[in-house]
Structure formats: C-alpha cells, structure tokens
Amino acid sequence: MSDRYLGFANSNLGRRLVDALGLPRPAPLERWQAGRLRPVEGPLILGGGPLANKVEAFAARLTDAPYSFAGDGLQSPAWVAGLGPKPKAVVFDASHLCDSDQLRQLREFFQPLLRSLASSAHVVILGRAPEQIEDPQAIVAQRALEGFSRSLAKELRNGATAQLLYVSHEAQDQLEGALRFFLSPKSAFISGQVLRLEACDAQVQDWTRPLAGRRALVTGAARGIGASIAETLARDGAEVILLDVPPAKKDLDALAERLGGRALALDICASDASTQLLKALPDGIDIVVHNAGITRDKTLANMTPEYWDAVMAVNLKAPQVLTQALYEANALGEDARIVLLASVSGIAGNRGQSNYAASKAGLVGFAQAWAPKLAERGGSINAVAPGFIETHMTASMPMGLREAGRRLSSLGQGGRPQDVAEAVAWLSQPGTGAVNGQVLRICGQALMGA
C-alpha cells in the first residue's frame, strides 16, 4: 500500500504546506536497485582510530570517492567541513576511546558532518564490546557509544541512518561484509541498531552473488515478506526451495517457476512435517528462513485457547521442531545460516497481541539458545524483528493505527518487504557467521521498544 502522506509531503505543494504547519516531512528512502555496482555511490568519510585504517584498505571496493577526516595515518584525501562534497556514508572508529574524556571526540567528529550529509546517508560507528574489555574506564567509554549512536540516529535527517558495530579483534576481516550492508541502501529501513561481530572463518567469494552455490529454504514463501525474501535470496545466487501451506500452492508454484526454484506445499504444523521436509531435502540445506507466521489478535481477557494455540504452533513450535529435525539428521550444510522472523512486538509487547508477542519473543530466545550449538558446526542463527512494514496485513489496519505505525519512528514511515528481505539475505551470507544469536530490528528506529 502506498504512503500517500509521504508522497504529498514531498511534493512541491505539500512541502510548503507541511513546513508551514510544522508537520513532519519524512524523506523518501533510497533502496537498492538492480544494476548498482557499488555499495556507496558518493563520498565515504573515514575517521577515528586504527579500524579506520583497516576500512581504508578496502574502501575502494565500497566507493570511488573515499575521504579522511580527523583520522591518524589515513591516506585518503582530506575532507574539509563546509567545503568538501556531501558525504553519502561515514565510518568512525571509536574503538580506541578508553575513558570518558575521550568521548568528546564523538562531538568533534560528527558535529561538522551533520549539516553536510547527503540524503539517505549511512553512518556506522565501530567500537569494542564492553564485555570483552578489562579496563573499567574503557568499559564505560565503549558502553557510552550505545547511547550516543542511538541519539545520533534520532537526530539525523533526510532518510539518513546510524548503527553501532562492536567488532572483536578476531572479526576485523569481516568488516567489509558488514559495511557493504550497513553503508548501502540495502539497510535503508534499519537505524539505531547495535550488533556484535565475532570471529568467522567463512568468507564471501563473489560480492555480486554472495549466496552462489547455497541452497535456501523459505517458509511462508507464497506471498508478502516471504516472497520478497525468496526473490532476494535468488538474486544473490541461492537455489531457493519455497515452502507454504497447500492452499497457497498456486501462488507458490508460480513464484518458484519465476525464480527457477522449487515449491514445497507443506503444513509445518502437521505431525509428519519433519519427515516430509527431510524427504524433500535429500541433499540438505544451507540456509533456513523461518518466515511463516500468523496473527490471532485478542486482548488476553478475551483470548480463546484456539487463538493462543494456533499462534504458538505456527510461529514458535514449528520452527523449533523443524530445526531440531534438520540438525539431528545432519541436513544442515557446512556454515549453515538460520534466520528467524521475530517482531518488534516480541521486544516491546503490543496490546491485544499477548500470544503473538510471546511467540516472537520466544524466537529471540530460540536464537540465543541455539547460537552456541550451531557455532560448533560453523553455523549461526539470528532473528530479525520487523516493525511497521507495508503489506496487505497492515493495509487492512484502521487508518489511525496505520498512520501511527508509520510515523512513530526516526524515519517517519513504514518499511517495505524488500527491507526485511535485504537483512535476511545479508544474515544468510557466509561471512555473517560473525553475527550469531542476535536480533536485528528492521523498524526505522521505531519508538516502540526503543
């Protein structure tokens, strides 16, 4: 469903009117398009500590216009505040900040940049995870980065985003993959997030088709977000197996034919679902995306047992049962990637969705519980938590709730299925085994649960 306010607010007449009335004017977001050659199309500013030098070594693969600003030992041309070109992407290494006084470097670096950023710019701050540091003062300084980065994300304008990546010493060779995602339009609807990168031996061999040679299973794939995930995985080179309930077989078959994939009509809640799935995957699977989910909304006082049980069965129990079966049968390939579709409702809760929120929070726990087990085999499991995404389901919401869902975020609009799909595709890459047992919100930094 189109966002009419977004379109009107950015028209010639609408811009003057909403500015005169003091109304918010969300900026149209730049998203990844076919044929794009580089993650960053415009100037990339590097600054800060030693990790900036690591990024500079591969910066030419990210952009054709790298610049340095307030960094030691950087070889890129210096960016001059007020005179240089508008930055499209910024990386600041704050991993060297080791006491409270040094935090002033955050203000000194970012203040001159803020009014110069191009539209839909992407900012990434690099740090060291506080729990991996022994010096108490350094722990304080690195933990402070979370409050700063989230506040910065809320102050950015014109569709810009900001993230914080805590990078372990063993994960520095996975920086390129993370920055290719977070500095590009693929992360258009992600902002104010904090992720940790750990050691991972696997590497992407071809950035144009990072999933080449990998087999991917997507549940709930016939339409909506699931279909978009399947399309994006196929675009990135994966062989896709699309699963949905038998009544959706017509749509499922049509999508599978278009993507050159394979359709699998299966009720994931059936008593023999695991047996049928293993039979359909004789060669195993490399990527599993548990996207299938339902809602049965009622306030808890009016919640029927049928509503509660149906949501738990589809959203929470089935992913556990199927994953366990694949794991025990050794059907998960080397460096397997599992992605769970959670929700911001599972983080913040939502009135009338106690069953849905519990199921989605349970998926977060599932990712955390299984992360060490999968890591032993080189695998990873993570959850993505979408916020307000423009789908057929949100289009049927009452207008007031729909508008609130769109506007109550730092980006002031809803996301698209593509935004979820891009995050899933990134978490499915070989190198993103560096991210394990974590939750990535795709919500435009929604205020709910912030």
QUIDAFEN-V859045 format. One record per backbone hydrogen bond with DSSP energy under -0.5 kcal/mol. CO is the residue of the C=O (numbers start at 1). NH is the residue of the N-H. If there is no record, write none. Layout:
BEGIN
CO/NH
CO/NH
END
This chain:
BEGIN
2/4
3/7
4/8
5/9
6/10
8/11
11/15
12/16
13/17
14/18
15/19
16/20
17/21
18/22
18/23
29/31
33/36
39/41
40/42
43/88
43/89
44/67
45/91
46/69
47/93
48/72
49/52
49/53
50/53
50/54
51/55
52/56
53/57
54/58
55/58
55/59
56/59
58/61
59/62
59/63
62/40
65/44
66/77
67/46
68/79
70/48
77/68
79/81
80/83
80/84
86/43
87/118
88/122
89/45
90/124
91/47
92/94
92/126
93/49
94/97
99/102
99/103
100/103
101/104
102/105
103/106
103/107
104/108
105/109
106/110
107/111
110/113
110/114
111/115
113/116
113/117
114/117
118/121
121/161
122/90
123/163
124/92
125/165
126/94
127/167
129/132
130/133
135/139
136/140
137/141
138/142
139/143
140/144
141/145
142/145
143/146
143/147
144/148
145/149
146/150
147/151
148/152
149/153
150/154
151/155
152/155
152/156
157/160
158/120
161/123
162/192
162/193
163/125
164/166
164/195
165/127
165/167
166/168
166/197
168/171
169/172
171/174
172/175
174/178
175/179
176/180
177/181
178/182
179/183
181/184
181/187
184/187
185/188
187/190
189/444
193/164
195/166
196/198
197/168
206/209
209/212
211/214
214/239
215/286
215/287
216/241
217/289
218/243
223/226
223/227
224/228
225/229
226/230
227/231
228/232
229/233
230/234
231/235
232/236
233/238
234/237
236/211
237/213
238/240
239/216
240/242
240/262
241/218
241/243
242/264
243/220
243/221
244/266
245/248
246/249
248/252
249/253
250/254
251/255
252/256
253/257
254/258
255/259
256/260
256/261
257/260
262/242
264/244
264/266
266/268
267/270
270/273
272/276
273/277
274/278
275/279
276/280
277/281
278/281
281/284
285/333
286/337
287/217
288/290
288/339
289/219
289/291
290/341
298/354
299/302
299/303
300/303
304/308
305/309
306/310
307/311
308/312
309/313
310/314
311/315
311/316
312/316
312/317
313/318
316/320
317/321
318/322
319/323
320/324
321/325
322/326
323/327
324/328
325/329
326/331
326/332
327/330
331/285
331/333
333/336
336/380
337/288
338/382
339/290
340/342
340/384
342/386
343/346
344/347
344/348
345/349
350/353
352/298
353/357
354/358
355/359
356/360
357/361
358/362
359/363
360/364
361/365
362/366
363/367
364/368
365/369
366/370
367/371
368/372
370/374
371/375
372/376
374/377
374/379
375/378
377/335
380/338
381/437
382/340
383/440
384/342
384/386
385/442
386/344
387/389
388/415
389/391
390/417
391/395
392/396
393/396
394/397
398/402
399/403
400/404
401/405
402/406
403/407
404/408
407/409
408/447
409/412
415/390
416/419
416/420
417/421
418/422
419/423
420/424
421/425
422/426
423/427
424/428
426/429
429/432
430/433
431/434
432/435
434/198
434/436
438/383
439/441
440/385
441/443
442/387
444/410
444/411
445/410
447/450
END
